[in-house]
């Protein structure tokens, strides 16, 4: 019993960070139709900047806040300098540019912050919590609580604020959105900044558990994307659910099968969803009136 | 407010879609722009509202130059465009669609609440359906919603692209009545594009006929309705009927 709970909790924690990454994918995709393959780099950047902040002597809290703010600014700059100049180019072109952005961010971080693997202190110490005989890291509780708060916040943003609805309107029909006075470029900028923020939050939260280095973004991005596809692109709840499901399956695979297969799970899930249920588990059925 | 379009040249890639088009709509006027499919009517409206950029020429609203403004700035200047095919935000509720219509002046809560009431009084069916996703409305209801959404911006000039497309005759009549009322009550200036030339000219003061990107004819609505070429080409009237009728 104890090992199972242990694996489940581990999977839940890990899955929540995949979920946060997936939320970033969903947000940008919802507002613009772009799949941003630099999303994993935002997660990496959040963690690495926090580590760098602590290294130069900032308190952990300040390091984290500055890392999240810094990553948000990077997200906005990426949109301004690399996405916006593409104008009305086909979406696929833009997606390929995001792959390039990912490489550039990765390269710059390697150049300035080095190739070493780093770790952050857990937010509330190393003493594990005991739940039904399983040892649960207190950091895991931080991850879960934050993920829940972010999903709740996004839900409110999209269903109860005009700005959130304007973002959905942009996603549905950018031309019609601009005709009612919504600035599509501004919404795109907002979606990149918000996605970077979410990614950075995920990166900061998970660094005490899994450690970080300049190249963790590749795998995190892939897993976030798989989670997003599993849950259904465009649905915040689906993104989080997909992330958690993926994390749990991964954790159980590592626990009962072999940890060597751990990273393959995301790929298998991704392929399976694309083959059998391309709209994802919670994807919106697009109902069209004819 | 007067809408003035001068010498507009618009290209779609290599296609010369509008050729030195000049037209105007005086304050409080309803003007119809008629013509066959592909004549350039939709291109005309899209250029006025900033979706397309003209290669040459100018668009002015009152004293304001609109020519190179983005669509969201054109809305703020007082011109709203109800696009072809309504293009309501289908996943969002009817009320959300209307509220987004007032996006540019979202700080004016009180005024927006009043305008919302006004739109609901004008189109009672929208009040009934206000929590439904806009995609579940019928074609006529979507047209009303698209018009209501545009009116929420409090425009001085309204552009309507094919408001009667795909609607039953009774619904078309209702929509046209609303357009006339808007002019009478709110002093709205209207430029309406229609393939259904008869319906558009019935409520218009003046009209322009567009053919292959050029204005080939313009005059009062009555003149156009009685013009033999217009009758033959756009009103679908039989030749004999025109001869034996009240024709000149």
Contacts between the chains, C-beta under 8 A, distances in Angstrom:
chain1	res1	chain2	res2	distance
A	162	B	99	6.2
A	162	B	100	7.1
A	162	B	103	6.8
A	162	B	106	5.6
A	165	B	92	6.0
A	165	B	96	5.1
A	165	B	99	7.3
A	165	B	100	6.1
A	166	B	100	6.2
A	166	B	103	6.0
A	168	B	89	7.1
A	168	B	91	6.6
A	168	B	92	6.2
A	169	B	89	4.7
A	169	B	92	6.7
A	169	B	100	5.6
A	172	B	89	5.2
A	172	B	90	6.6
A	172	B	91	6.0
A	172	B	92	7.6
A	173	B	87	5.4
A	173	B	89	6.5
A	175	B	51	6.1
A	175	B	71	7.8
A	175	B	83	7.1
A	175	B	87	7.1
A	176	B	83	6.3
A	176	B	87	3.9
A	176	B	88	7.6
A	176	B	89	6.8
A	177	B	89	7.7
A	177	B	100	7.8
A	178	B	50	7.8
A	178	B	51	7.3
A	178	B	70	7.0
A	178	B	71	3.9
A	178	B	72	5.5
A	179	B	49	6.4
A	179	B	51	7.5
A	179	B	71	5.5
A	179	B	75	6.9
A	179	B	80	7.4
A	179	B	81	5.2
A	179	B	83	6.2
A	179	B	87	7.8
A	179	B	150	7.8
A	180	B	75	6.6
A	180	B	80	7.9
A	180	B	100	5.3
A	180	B	101	5.2
A	180	B	103	5.6
A	180	B	104	8.0
A	180	B	149	6.2
A	180	B	150	7.5
A	180	B	152	7.9
A	180	B	153	6.7
A	181	B	71	7.9
A	181	B	72	4.7
A	181	B	75	3.9
A	181	B	76	6.2
A	181	B	103	4.8
A	181	B	104	3.8
A	181	B	153	6.1
A	182	B	72	6.3
A	182	B	100	7.1
A	182	B	103	5.4
A	183	B	70	7.2
A	183	B	72	4.8
A	184	B	72	8.0
A	284	B	91	7.5
A	287	B	135	6.4
A	288	B	135	7.6
A	289	B	135	6.2
A	289	B	136	7.5
